[in-house]
């Protein structure tokens, strides 16, 4: 016995040793199998002193690798001009000379690319002698080196040369236009390649003032449009019936004014605004007509620039853009004053990077007022700190910029290698997925292209790859598919002929229908089928409950297995309770509401009958939904009308069945049936409102009890 015990212990010891060795080997393989992946990432990642994030394909905030990192903060003392006092603007000319508008000291500081001092202009010279600036704000330098300075205090735009001599001035225009009679308080100015001067004035919602090279007023350019909202439509309706005095007391809807303006190397004017009602289209690229052409994914569609609006308590916090800059490569940088962040976009309005934040560390700001660029290096001016923060590209940022330029030029193959490196460094970078998908599509690797398009949530690219893959499959297997279809039809015909029961004279006379076939019968014959169901009383609560359960399962299938191209939901996240509530729960409330309404309107239907008749009405909707899900696996975006048609047929069929079901179960007339259905829908709304109210009150009661309990514990 002891010998057996010793043998067992020896065996157990060997097993433990082997398990331990296997565990060590697993850890060893795990570490060294991941070295190649993470060594590259760790080597090239830069740590930043603020929360680094981006948005995924579903517009959810996620941590991300940094595209920029702050290298230094330049103060006036570093340049050699003393402390900066309330600087308001910064500009970099074509020679990479940096111009700083030191408004508090009423001077312009000019320095080289490396911030070495060059000169200071604090006074202007004209034929009448020296002139001092009153309240300078924006600054711009044209291709000829002439300096344009917006002076809000003097209400003039000074145009001077590099020596500080006044060339000419831009003042309030003399015009018959009503908008031109407003106070002229310039704060931003740019000049295009043709010498046309664009000036933004405080309180002007008509757009930028336009002047020619000689200062002659040409009109207004690029005003924002009034955003159409429900409140605006309601107010317009009221204005059509109110008196003139009443109209004058109502709110006026005016376009929002631009907060900044810039011109790109492509010659287009770029502006930023802050739209209060609809958080979309804050950044614009204007053509020669002043129309926005800065579209996202397709012509005519804009996007929500900056952070996704969030509610903190009852207050909605959104991005407040204060300045805009366009790099030489066409990347658009927009400065958010609210959170001190710079958002960078490409020419297709794709978000590339977010950097900065509010704080006192390098790379964060207290009062950011302007953003500029030298190449792809960013310069951000902080008014309160009196310094310029320099952001340099990380390796990831450099790769993304190079790949994006190639991608926007249609050079997908050349950009592929760069996108692969970006994908390794930041798996969630959406544009890398699209770029890889485009490259693989050109290489005829359609299955791989679909994988990356799906990661990027790019339904158009996915549809394009799927169409080619489907067509190739049909070309290779068309004969086999035809043979299989013919064989399937023959098998169905033979099975039907073999197992079909002959119709007897009794069946024809009595028209007997099994209770199991009644759901199909009332679906195919809704007008007389429900009347027959009422008369013969062959409805089954069990079958009805099964149909309701199938309705719930169908909605789950619809949400999870509708083809990617046509599915608006995230299949990796599902709330079964929510789907159950919106199907079985709403169905129960419908039956309950209809039963209560019919009780008051002298309907004949009992609760069980209403449950059965309503459940049988769901059959066509369930079948059409499943057909639509099946079709979505094979169809592409251009064929969406077939799926829409099937779903529409299912919905209309459901409405017809519900109408006849309620009409038959209660023995109502047509008009009374319509009224009952409307009241039942209102009843469902009332029931839901009561439930939400009760849950809210219950939650407040729980909070009250918890607070009392906490207070008692503190006093003990």
ZAMARGU-4260 file (C-alpha; in steps of 0.2 Angstrom, whole numbers, plus 5000, padded with zeros to 4 digits):
<rodrens>
0) 5000/5000/5000 | 5014/5012/5005 | 5023/5007/4989 | 5008/5012/4979 | 5006/5029/4988
5) 5025/5032/4984 | 5022/5029/4966 | 5007/5040/4965 | 5017/5054/4974 | 5031/5052/4961
10) 5020/5053/4947 | 5011/5069/4954 | 5028/5077/4956 | 5033/5073/4938 | 5016/5080/4932
15) 5019/5096/4943 | 5036/5099/4936 | 5031/5097/4918 | 5016/5108/4921 | 5028/5121/4928
20) 5040/5119/4914 | 5026/5121/4901 | 5020/5137/4910 | 5037/5144/4909 | 5038/5140/4891
25) 5022/5148/4888 | 5027/5164/4896 | 5044/5163/4886 | 5035/5161/4870 | 5022/5174/4874
30) 5036/5187/4878 | 5047/5183/4863 | 5033/5181/4850 | 5027/5199/4854 | 5044/5207/4853
35) 5044/5210/4835 | 5027/5219/4836 | 5029/5230/4852 | 5048/5234/4850 | 5044/5244/4835
40) 5030/5253/4843 | 5039/5257/4860 | 5054/5263/4850 | 5044/5276/4840 | 5031/5281/4852
45) 5032/5299/4860 | 5024/5302/4877 | 5014/5318/4879 | 5009/5328/4894 | 4990/5327/4890
50) 4977/5315/4886 | 4981/5308/4869 | 4965/5302/4860 | 4956/5301/4843 | 4939/5295/4837
55) 4936/5277/4830 | 4925/5273/4815 | 4909/5274/4827 | 4914/5292/4833 | 4919/5285/4850
60) 4933/5293/4859 | 4948/5281/4861 | 4966/5282/4866 | 4978/5284/4852 | 4997/5286/4847
65) 5003/5304/4846 | 5005/5312/4829 | 5013/5327/4837 | 5023/5330/4853 | 5028/5347/4861
70) 5046/5351/4860 | 5048/5368/4867 | 5039/5384/4873 | 5046/5400/4866 | 5044/5416/4876
75) 5049/5434/4872 | 5064/5432/4883 | 5070/5418/4872 | 5069/5428/4857 | 5077/5443/4865
80) 5063/5456/4865 | 5057/5455/4883 | 5041/5448/4889 | 5026/5446/4877 | 5011/5455/4883
85) 4994/5448/4877 | 5000/5442/4860 | 4985/5439/4848 | 4991/5432/4832 | 5006/5424/4823
90) 5010/5422/4805 | 5023/5413/4795 | 5027/5420/4777 | 5033/5410/4762 | 5051/5413/4768
95) 5047/5404/4784 | 5049/5421/4794 | 5039/5422/4809 | 5028/5437/4813 | 5021/5439/4831
100) 5008/5452/4835 | 5013/5457/4852 | 4997/5467/4855 | 4999/5472/4873 | 5016/5480/4868
105) 5009/5487/4852 | 5023/5480/4841 | 5026/5466/4828 | 5041/5455/4832 | 5049/5447/4817
110) 5061/5432/4819 | 5068/5418/4809 | 5063/5400/4808 | 5073/5395/4823 | 5066/5410/4833
115) 5082/5420/4832 | 5078/5439/4833 | 5077/5449/4817 | 5068/5465/4820 | 5054/5474/4829
120) 5041/5486/4821 | 5032/5496/4834 | 5029/5512/4824 | 5023/5516/4807 | 5029/5530/4796
125) 5019/5539/4783 | 5020/5557/4776 | 5013/5564/4792 | 5026/5556/4803 | 5025/5542/4815
130) 5010/5532/4819 | 5007/5520/4834 | 4995/5505/4834 | 4979/5507/4845 | 4973/5489/4847
135) 4981/5478/4835 | 4974/5460/4832 | 4977/5450/4817 | 4992/5450/4805 | 4996/5443/4788
140) 5010/5445/4776 | 5008/5443/4757 | 5019/5435/4744 | 5028/5452/4741 | 5032/5454/4759
145) 5019/5468/4763 | 5012/5467/4781 | 4994/5468/4784 | 4989/5473/4802 | 4971/5473/4809
150) 4969/5488/4821 | 4952/5486/4830 | 4955/5502/4840 | 4959/5513/4825 | 4946/5503/4815
155) 4958/5501/4800 | 4969/5488/4792 | 4987/5495/4790 | 4997/5489/4775 | 5015/5492/4778
160) 5032/5487/4770 | 5046/5478/4779 | 5053/5494/4785 | 5037/5500/4793 | 5032/5512/4780
165) 5013/5514/4777 | 5009/5509/4759 | 4990/5512/4761 | 4976/5508/4773 | 4959/5499/4772
170) 4945/5508/4781 | 4926/5507/4782 | 4919/5506/4765 | 4908/5518/4757 | 4893/5508/4749
175) 4875/5508/4747 | 4874/5490/4754 | 4865/5490/4771 | 4878/5478/4778 | 4893/5489/4774
180) 4885/5503/4785 | 4889/5493/4800 | 4904/5498/4812 | 4920/5492/4804 | 4931/5483/4817
185) 4944/5472/4808 | 4952/5457/4817 | 4958/5445/4804 | 4964/5448/4786 | 4971/5437/4772
190) 4976/5441/4754 | 4974/5429/4739 | 4986/5427/4724 | 4977/5440/4714 | 4979/5453/4727
195) 4961/5453/4733 | 4960/5457/4752 | 4948/5448/4763 | 4944/5456/4780 | 4934/5449/4795
200) 4925/5462/4805 | 4918/5460/4822 | 4899/5458/4822 | 4898/5455/4803 | 4888/5440/4798
205) 4888/5444/4780 | 4905/5436/4778 | 4922/5444/4774 | 4924/5461/4767 | 4932/5461/4750
210) 4944/5474/4743 | 4954/5475/4728 | 4973/5480/4728 | 4969/5498/4728 | 4957/5496/4743
215) 4941/5498/4733 | 4927/5489/4741 | 4920/5474/4731 | 4907/5467/4742 | 4905/5452/4754
220) 4912/5435/4753 | 4908/5418/4760 | 4895/5421/4773 | 4888/5406/4783 | 4870/5400/4779
225) 4856/5400/4792 | 4855/5383/4799 | 4837/5376/4797 | 4831/5369/4813 | 4814/5364/4820
230) 4813/5379/4830 | 4816/5390/4815 | 4802/5382/4805 | 4790/5384/4820 | 4795/5402/4822
235) 4792/5405/4803 | 4775/5397/4805 | 4771/5409/4819 | 4777/5424/4810 | 4765/5421/4795
240) 4750/5424/4807 | 4757/5437/4819 | 4756/5455/4818 | 4771/5466/4814 | 4773/5472/4832
245) 4773/5454/4838 | 4785/5448/4824 | 4797/5462/4830 | 4798/5454/4847 | 4803/5437/4841
250) 4820/5430/4839 | 4829/5434/4823 | 4839/5420/4814 | 4855/5426/4807 | 4871/5417/4800
255) 4885/5415/4813 | 4900/5426/4810 | 4917/5418/4805 | 4930/5418/4819 | 4945/5416/4808
260) 4951/5415/4790 | 4966/5408/4781 | 4972/5405/4763 | 4980/5388/4757 | 4994/5385/4745
265) 4980/5380/4733 | 4973/5397/4733 | 4957/5393/4742 | 4950/5403/4756 | 4947/5393/4773
270) 4936/5399/4787 | 4931/5393/4804 | 4915/5397/4813 | 4905/5391/4828 | 4887/5386/4824
275) 4876/5386/4839 | 4861/5376/4833 | 4869/5362/4823 | 4887/5356/4827 | 4892/5353/4809
280) 4901/5362/4795 | 4912/5373/4807 | 4927/5372/4795 | 4924/5377/4777 | 4934/5378/4761
285) 4927/5391/4749 | 4928/5392/4730 | 4928/5408/4720 | 4909/5410/4723 | 4911/5409/4741
290) 4902/5392/4742 | 4909/5378/4753 | 4918/5363/4745 | 4925/5355/4760 | 4915/5339/4759
295) 4917/5323/4769 | 4916/5306/4760 | 4904/5313/4747 | 4899/5329/4739 | 4886/5339/4749
300) 4890/5331/4765 | 4899/5340/4779 | 4904/5333/4796 | 4905/5338/4814 | 4922/5345/4816
305) 4931/5345/4833 | 4926/5335/4848 | 4909/5326/4848 | 4897/5337/4858 | 4894/5330/4876
310) 4882/5334/4890 | 4889/5338/4907 | 4874/5338/4917 | 4862/5349/4908 | 4875/5359/4899
315) 4881/5354/4881 | 4899/5357/4879 | 4906/5358/4861 | 4921/5364/4852 | 4924/5383/4850
320) 4936/5386/4835 | 4945/5402/4837 | 4958/5400/4823 | 4962/5390/4807 | 4978/5387/4798
325) 4982/5377/4782 | 4999/5369/4780 | 5009/5369/4763 | 5004/5351/4761 | 4985/5356/4763
330) 4983/5349/4781 | 4970/5360/4790 | 4973/5364/4808 | 4959/5371/4819 | 4962/5378/4836
335) 4949/5374/4849 | 4948/5388/4862 | 4937/5378/4874 | 4949/5364/4878 | 4965/5371/4870
340) 4966/5357/4857 | 4972/5357/4839 | 4962/5346/4827 | 4971/5342/4811 | 4961/5336/4795
345) 4966/5332/4777 | 4959/5339/4762 | 4945/5326/4762 | 4940/5331/4780 | 4947/5315/4788
350) 4953/5318/4806 | 4971/5314/4807 | 4977/5320/4824 | 4972/5329/4840 | 4985/5337/4851
355) 4986/5350/4866 | 4975/5353/4880 | 4972/5365/4895 | 4985/5366/4908 | 5002/5373/4913
360) 5013/5360/4906 | 5022/5361/4890 | 5010/5357/4876 | 4995/5363/4886 | 4988/5381/4886
365) 4978/5393/4897 | 4972/5405/4883 | 4976/5399/4866 | 4972/5412/4852 | 4982/5407/4836
370) 4989/5392/4827 | 5002/5392/4813 | 5013/5380/4804 | 5031/5379/4797 | 5030/5364/4785
375) 5021/5351/4796 | 5028/5359/4812 | 5014/5367/4822 | 5015/5384/4832 | 5002/5388/4845
380) 5001/5405/4853 | 4995/5407/4871 | 4989/5424/4875 | 4989/5422/4894 | 5006/5413/4895
385) 5014/5424/4882 | 5023/5410/4873 | 5023/5400/4858 | 5022/5381/4859 | 5031/5371/4845
390) 5024/5354/4841 | 5035/5342/4830 | 5029/5327/4820 | 5032/5310/4828 | 5037/5296/4817
395) 5018/5291/4816 | 5014/5309/4811 | 5027/5309/4797 | 5021/5292/4790 | 5003/5298/4791
400) 5006/5314/4782 | 5016/5306/4768 | 5004/5292/4766 | 4989/5304/4766 | 4997/5315/4752
405) 4999/5299/4741 | 4982/5293/4745 | 4973/5309/4741 | 4983/5309/4724 | 4976/5292/4720
410) 4993/5284/4722 | 4986/5269/4733 | 5000/5257/4729 | 5014/5269/4734 | 5005/5273/4750
415) 5002/5255/4755 | 5019/5252/4763 | 5017/5268/4773 | 4999/5263/4779 | 5006/5246/4784
420) 5018/5254/4796 | 5004/5266/4802 | 4993/5251/4805 | 5007/5243/4816 | 5009/5258/4826
425) 4991/5262/4828 | 4978/5248/4824 | 4963/5260/4826 | 4969/5273/4813 | 4954/5273/4802
430) 4963/5281/4786 | 4976/5267/4787 | 4962/5254/4785 | 4955/5263/4770 | 4972/5266/4762
435) 4976/5248/4764 | 4959/5243/4757 | 4961/5254/4742 | 4979/5247/4738 | 4973/5229/4740
440) 4958/5232/4729 | 4970/5238/4715 | 4980/5222/4718 | 4964/5211/4715 | 4965/5205/4733
445) 4946/5208/4736 | 4944/5197/4751 | 4958/5206/4760 | 4952/5223/4754 | 4935/5219/4761
450) 4943/5215/4778 | 4951/5232/4779 | 4936/5242/4773 | 4926/5233/4786 | 4938/5239/4799
455) 4937/5257/4793 | 4917/5255/4792 | 4919/5261/4774 | 4903/5253/4766 | 4907/5261/4749
460) 4924/5253/4747 | 4917/5237/4754 | 4903/5237/4742 | 4915/5240/4727 | 4926/5225/4732
465) 4911/5214/4736 | 4904/5217/4718 | 4920/5212/4709 | 4921/5197/4720 | 4903/5192/4718
470) 4904/5194/4699 | 4920/5183/4698 | 4911/5170/4708 | 4896/5170/4697 | 4907/5169/4681
475) 4916/5153/4688 | 4901/5145/4695 | 4886/5150/4684 | 4883/5133/4676 | 4884/5124/4693
480) 4872/5137/4701 | 4859/5135/4687 | 4860/5116/4688 | 4857/5116/4707 | 4842/5128/4706
485) 4834/5117/4693 | 4838/5101/4704 | 4830/5110/4719 | 4814/5115/4710 | 4813/5097/4704
490) 4815/5090/4721 | 4803/5102/4729 | 4790/5097/4715 | 4792/5078/4718 | 4792/5079/4737
495) 4776/5090/4736 | 4768/5077/4724 | 4772/5063/4735 | 4767/5069/4752 | 4753/5081/4747
500) 4736/5074/4754 | 4722/5073/4741 | 4709/5086/4744 | 4692/5077/4749 | 4675/5083/4745
505) 4672/5086/4764 | 4687/5098/4764 | 4680/5108/4749 | 4663/5109/4757 | 4668/5113/4775
510) 4685/5122/4770 | 4693/5115/4786 | 4709/5124/4790 | 4721/5117/4804 | 4725/5129/4818
515) 4743/5127/4814 | 4740/5134/4796 | 4730/5148/4802 | 4744/5160/4804 | 4749/5157/4785
520) 4730/5158/4780 | 4727/5175/4788 | 4743/5181/4781 | 4738/5176/4763 | 4720/5181/4765
525) 4720/5195/4778 | 4702/5202/4773 | 4693/5186/4776 | 4705/5176/4785 | 4704/5185/4802
530) 4684/5184/4800 | 4686/5166/4798 | 4698/5165/4813 | 4685/5174/4824 | 4671/5163/4818
535) 4679/5146/4820 | 4689/5151/4836 | 4704/5141/4830 | 4717/5153/4837 | 4730/5146/4848
540) 4738/5156/4862 | 4754/5145/4861 | 4756/5147/4843 | 4754/5166/4845 | 4766/5167/4859
545) 4779/5157/4848 | 4776/5170/4834 | 4780/5184/4846 | 4795/5175/4852 | 4800/5172/4833
550) 4798/5191/4831 | 4810/5194/4845 | 4823/5182/4837 | 4820/5189/4820 | 4825/5207/4826
555) 4840/5200/4834 | 4845/5191/4818 | 4841/5207/4808 | 4852/5217/4820 | 4867/5205/4820
560) 4867/5197/4803 | 4861/5210/4791 | 4875/5212/4778 | 4888/5225/4783 | 4884/5237/4769
565) 4866/5239/4775 | 4868/5236/4794 | 4869/5253/4804 | 4872/5244/4820 | 4888/5238/4828
570) 4888/5219/4828 | 4901/5218/4842 | 4889/5226/4854 | 4872/5220/4857 | 4859/5223/4871
575) 4847/5209/4871 | 4837/5216/4885 | 4834/5232/4874 | 4829/5222/4859 | 4817/5211/4870
580) 4809/5227/4877 | 4807/5235/4860 | 4799/5219/4853 | 4790/5208/4866 | 4788/5222/4878
585) 4780/5234/4865 | 4769/5220/4859 | 4763/5217/4876 | 4759/5235/4879 | 4750/5236/4862
590) 4739/5222/4867 | 4736/5229/4884 | 4732/5247/4877 | 4721/5240/4864 | 4711/5229/4876
595) 4709/5244/4888 | 4703/5255/4873 | 4691/5242/4866 | 4684/5240/4884 | 4678/5258/4883
600) 4673/5257/4865 | 4662/5241/4867 | 4674/5230/4857 | 4671/5211/4858 | 4689/5205/4858
605) 4696/5198/4874 | 4714/5200/4880 | 4719/5183/4874 | 4710/5185/4857 | 4719/5202/4854
610) 4735/5193/4858 | 4732/5180/4846 | 4726/5191/4832 | 4740/5204/4834 | 4753/5190/4834
615) 4747/5182/4818 | 4748/5199/4810 | 4767/5199/4813 | 4770/5184/4802 | 4772/5194/4785
620) 4784/5206/4794 | 4794/5192/4801 | 4796/5183/4784 | 4800/5199/4774 | 4813/5204/4787
625) 4822/5187/4786 | 4821/5189/4766 | 4829/5206/4768 | 4843/5199/4779 | 4846/5185/4767
630) 4847/5197/4752 | 4859/5209/4761 | 4872/5195/4761 | 4873/5195/4742 | 4868/5213/4736
635) 4879/5228/4735 | 4875/5247/4739 | 4868/5251/4722 | 4855/5237/4724 | 4849/5243/4741
640) 4832/5247/4733 | 4827/5228/4732 | 4830/5227/4751 | 4820/5243/4754 | 4806/5236/4743
645) 4805/5220/4753 | 4805/5229/4770 | 4792/5241/4763 | 4781/5227/4758 | 4783/5219/4775
650) 4778/5235/4784 | 4763/5238/4773 | 4757/5220/4774 | 4759/5221/4793 | 4748/5237/4793
655) 4735/5228/4783 | 4735/5213/4794 | 4734/5223/4810 | 4719/5233/4803 | 4709/5218/4798
660) 4714/5209/4814 | 4708/5223/4826 | 4692/5225/4814 | 4688/5207/4815 | 4692/5203/4834
665) 4681/5218/4840 | 4668/5217/4825 | 4671/5236/4822 | 4668/5246/4807 | 4682/5253/4797
670) 4682/5270/4804 | 4680/5264/4822 | 4695/5252/4819 | 4706/5267/4813 | 4701/5277/4829
675) 4704/5262/4840 | 4722/5259/4833 | 4726/5277/4835 | 4720/5278/4853 | 4730/5261/4856
680) 4746/5269/4850 | 4743/5284/4861 | 4740/5272/4875 | 4756/5263/4872 | 4765/5280/4873
685) 4756/5284/4890 | 4761/5267/4897 | 4779/5270/4893 | 4778/5288/4900 | 4771/5281/4916
690) 4785/5267/4917 | 4799/5280/4914 | 4791/5292/4927 | 4790/5278/4940 | 4808/5272/4937
695) 4814/5290/4938 | 4805/5292/4955 | 4811/5276/4961 | 4829/5281/4957 | 4827/5297/4966
700) 4820/5288/4981 | 4835/5276/4981 | 4846/5291/4981 | 4837/5299/4995 | 4838/5284/5006
705) 4856/5282/5002 | 4860/5300/5006 | 4851/5297/5023 | 4860/5282/5026 | 4877/5290/5023
710) 4872/5305/5034 | 4868/5293/5048 | 4884/5284/5046 | 4894/5301/5047 | 4885/5306/5063
715) 4888/5290/5072
</rodrens>
